[in-house]
Amino acid sequence: MSKKFASFVVFAEMRTGSNFLETNLNALAGLQCLGEVFNPHFIGYPNQDDVLGITLDERIQDPLELLKRIQSTPDTLSGFRFFHDHDPRILDDVLADPSCAKIILTRNPADSYVSWKIAQSTNQWKLTNAAKRKDARAVFDQSEFEQHVSKLQEFQIHLLNGLQKSGQTAFYIAYEDLQDLDIMNGLAKWLGLSAQLMALDDSLKRQNPAHISEKVSNFDAMQAGLAKLDQFNLTRTPNFEPRRGAVVPSYFAGAKTPLLFQPIQSAPHQEVCNWMAALDQIDVDALLSEFGQKTLRQWKRKNATHRSFTVLRHPLARAHHAFCTKILITGPQCYSGLRRTLKQVHKLPIPQELSATEIGTDKFNKNDYRTALAGFLKFLKLNLQGQTTIRVDGHWASQSQYLQGFAEFAQPDFVLREDELAKDLPDLAIRLGHQSPLPWQPEPSDLPIRLSDIYDTSLEELAKDAYQRDYMMFGFKPWRS
């Protein structure tokens, strides 16, 4: 079989119709789509042991070997689906390879968000029997939606730039195009296949066919939230603008004092917002937030004497916070999928289930915690160097990377340190006209175990090894010196 391409990839996201596209592609003679072969938590499909003879553990050790096998199936054009949070180690190799056909599947982010929220609620991700459809309504969350859009845009920009730099084009297909037989057959021709579909597969049913207003319980709030956004960022593909590394929607501004806080995840956040609210004698909910770049520019113009700041936390203390809140303690805030992967693949010594009240008991004592935190720090070193299948999360991304992201839109005027806030925050308030600002009083930690109870020099060395750049850029001393 003479092939136009050696392989193909479908770049997509959850709830964009990729299952339906894959089903129809697999109906074409001479083609096989192998599923999500670089999903960090499974290989191909849940509960599958291997793809082309390579197991999950083998793929984690050497993802390029699986890529080579996909490219080398002699009589079949083989490919896979790839989402923004799949193994980043192979992405640039795939993008740079002109023998790998790129199919880019997109969907209106508002629709994919609502579909994702409903699927989360019902735990029904595919539907083959309409009689078994589960019904639910989504609750729109403005901040969550903006983060959803930001991730999609960032990924699309990376794809676009990779194709531009290597002089390639992709076959773009929208969610609505999936129901057009001629377009699907056009895709087959573009892939170099002679086979054509006589009809589209009807085994998968559309799960939520109602109008979006009927699928969202707080639709009025959703309409108001979407009105704040630049509509072109939602619908223009692939030329999204601008890059969203600055995470503008996470910023907070004073209701009276022209002060802008640019928070870093797993660094001081809520307590700083509480101080800003007390400065203006308002409830913390009255702080200005949920900015877009347009509305933040308007706020800056209106408050010509504004000042902005961010707060750094010691890398070890920040890793301790991220580990405790996002990995160790099971519950709604835990990254459950990542937790399973860290336990099963990276052998993190943590119980199957653990509540905050069980930390410090016989089930998980202080020594257990110290050992597990050490394992997490070792994982962070690999993760931050791009040597794991897991994408770097904002709760443990290096703080120097955060500042580079801020600079894409607005570099903070002041980079403060958590251990110096008692002096720096009142000084900042005085600069902005407060004669006798409230002192900074850090709130007691809500973590179930204190870093001081388990700290030793070995943990410090592991943190320094993982965050060499932050220690160097910001001059962090040992946490206990």
TALINDA-V750998 format. One record per run of one state. SS is the DSSP state (alpha for helix, beta for strand, coil for the rest). FROM is the first residue (numbers start at 1). LEN is the number of residues. Records with the same first field share a line. If there is no record, write none. Layout:
# TALINDA-V750998
SS: FROM-LEN / FROM-LEN
This chain:
# TALINDA-V750998
coil: 1-6 / 12-6 / 26-5 / 34-2 / 37-7 / 45-5 / 52-2 / 62-1 / 72-5 / 83-5 / 97-3 / 107-2 / 123-7 / 133-5 / 139-3 / 167-4 / 180-1 / 191-21 / 217-2 / 228-3 / 236-12 / 251-1 / 254-5 / 262-8 / 280-4 / 287-1 / 289-4 / 303-4 / 313-2 / 329-7 / 345-11 / 360-1 / 362-2 / 365-1 / 385-14 / 408-6 / 432-19 / 455-2 / 467-1 / 475-7
beta: 7-5 / 31-3 / 36-1 / 44-1 / 50-2 / 54-2 / 77-6 / 100-7 / 138-1 / 171-4 / 216-1 / 252-2 / 259-3 / 288-1 / 307-6 / 359-1 / 361-1 / 364-1 / 414-4
alpha: 18-8 / 56-6 / 63-9 / 88-9 / 109-14 / 130-3 / 142-25 / 175-5 / 181-10 / 212-4 / 219-9 / 231-5 / 248-3 / 270-10 / 284-3 / 293-10 / 315-14 / 336-9 / 356-3 / 366-19 / 399-9 / 418-14 / 451-4 / 457-10 / 468-7
